[in-house]
Amino acid sequence: MNRAKWTTPVILVFGVFVVAMLLFSGCAAKGTRVQIAEYKPQFTSNWNQYQDKSVYLVNFDNQANDTSIWYYYSRDNKFYYGADSTIHNYFWYAFNDAFVKAGIAVSNVDRPDLTAPAMWVTLRSITDERYVVRVTVQKKGATVFIKDYTTEEASPAEEDRSPQVMAQRAYSMTNRLIESILGDMEFQTVILQP
């Protein structure tokens, strides 16, 4: 009788373990990992017009169907890109660091500046050849700006594709994406005007 009591729980635990392993193996990224945790903003332009302006960087939302929560991929799935946290966190910190470098005072949900324009970024498509994001800005509780931004770059030749080269390429694409937003006259008008 004691034997039957122990057998059922052991079988259930083993069954749950097997199902979990099958699910996890299907979700695991395959290919070569490209670590993108060392982003530092590098600009090709000077953004003096943003000095002493403020942005409340509210949220980054990953709605891209071509990413997972943790990784985005090359078209041939030979590489997957990830940091030490989620992809939307990678972009949040990249934007935060770049905006600070441009002279913008950035606040967040932990210490909000409710008088600053509130900015949301939605990741719409993220691959190693193309980033598409939607920027939404609110002022005084009203949405005043919604626009999609795209940055593209062809993949390097096969012999040049190493994790180090691909990471630097990812950082370059992130820089270009952020600079395309900062350089957009419509975005400037929304952020610079009271």
N, C-alpha and C positions, 0 to 999 in steps of 0.2 A: 504494500500500500504506500509506503514512503517513497518507493521507487517511482511510482506513477506521479506523485506530487512534484518531484524534482524534474521529471522528464518533460512535462508540459511547459513549465516556465523556461527551461533550457531551450526547448524547441522554439518557443515564441521569441526569445531573445536572439537566437541564431537566425531565425527567419527575418526579424527586423534588421539585423546586421547585414544579411545578404541583400535585402531590398535597398537599404541605404547605400551599400557599396555599388550596386548597379546604377542607382540614380546619380550618385556622385561621379562615377566614372563617365557617365554620359554628359555631365556638366563641366568636366575638367577641360581646360584648354589644351590643345595639342599644338605641336610645333616648337619653335625656339622662342623663349621669352625675351622681350625687350623691356628692360627696366627703365621707366621714365619718371623716377623719383628725384631727379637732380635738375629740374627746370629752373633756369634763371633768365629773366626777361632781357632780351637784347634788341634794341630798337635801331632802325635805320633812319628814323626821323626824330626831331626834337619836339616834345609835346608841352612846351611852355604855357600854352593857352590853358592848360588844365591845372596849373599851379594854384593851390589854395581852394580848389573846388572840392566838393564832397559827393560821395555816392554811398548809398546804403545797399550793399551787396547782399540781397536777401537770400536767394536760393538758386541752385543749379539742379536741373531735373533731367534725367536721362530717359528720353523717349525714343532713342535710336533703335530701330529694329535690327541693325547690323552690329550691335555690341552686346556684351553681357554686362552685368553690374560691375564686374571686376576688370574686364579686358575689352580691347578692340583689336581688330585683326587685319592682316594683309589680305589682298584679294585671293591669293593662292593658299591662304591659311598656313603658310610656312612660318609666320611670325605672329605672336600675340603680344600686345603692349599693355603693361600695367604698372601701377605704382604700389605703394604699401597700403593703399586704401582704394576706394571705389573710383571709377573713371570720372564721375561727376565731381568728386572731391578733388581729383587731380586738376580739373579745369577751374574749379572754384579758387584753389590756391594759386594757380597760374594767373588768373585774372586779378586776384587780390595783389599779388606781387608786382604784376605789370602796372596796374593802376597806381600803386604806391610809388613805383619808379617814375611814373609820368607826373607825379606831384599831386595826385588825388588823395584826399583823406578818405579812407575806406572804413565804413562801419559795418557791423554784421548783427545777426540776431542776438548775440550775447551782449553787445553794447551798441544798440541802434542809435543812429542820428535820424530821428523822425522828420527833421526838416530837410534832409538831403533827398535828391531823387532816388527812388527805390528801383533797383535793377534786378531782374530775373533773367537767367539764361537757360534755355532749353536745348539740350543736345538732340538734334534731329537725325543726324547721320554721322557716324564717326568710323572711318576706316583709315588705313595708313596712307591712302592716296587722296582722301577728301574729308574735310570737316564741314559740317553744316550745323549752324546754331541759330536759334531765334533769340533775339534780345528784346525784352519788354521793359519799359520804364514807366513808372508811375510818379506823379507829383500830386501832393495833397489828396491822395486817395483815388485819383483818376488816372486811367491809362492814357498816356500821351504819345507813346511810341512803341511800335512793334515792327521789327524788321529781321529778315533772315540774312545771314552772312555765310559765305562759302570760301574756303581755301582749298586749293588742289595742288598736288605735286605728283608727277609720274614717278613710278618706282625706279630705283637705280638698276643698272645692269646686274644680272645674277651674281657675277663674281664680286661685285661691290657690296653685296647685302650681308653685312655682319650686324650683330646686335648693337655694337657701338655706333656704326654708321647710321643704322635705322633709328636709334635713340636721338642722335643729333638732328636727324631729319625731322623727327616728331617735334622736337623743341623748336626748330625753325618754322614748321607749320603752325605751331601754337603762337609764336611771335607774329607771324604774318596775319593770322586770324585776328589777334588782338589789335594789331596796328590798322587792319582794315576797318575795325570798329571805331577806334580812336580817330582815324582820318576821315571818317564819313561825316560830311557837313551836316546832315540831318541829326546824327547823334550828337555832334558838337553843339548844335543849336539847343537841343533838349537839355544837355548837361550844363552848358555854360550860361544860359539865360535863366534868370530867377523865375 
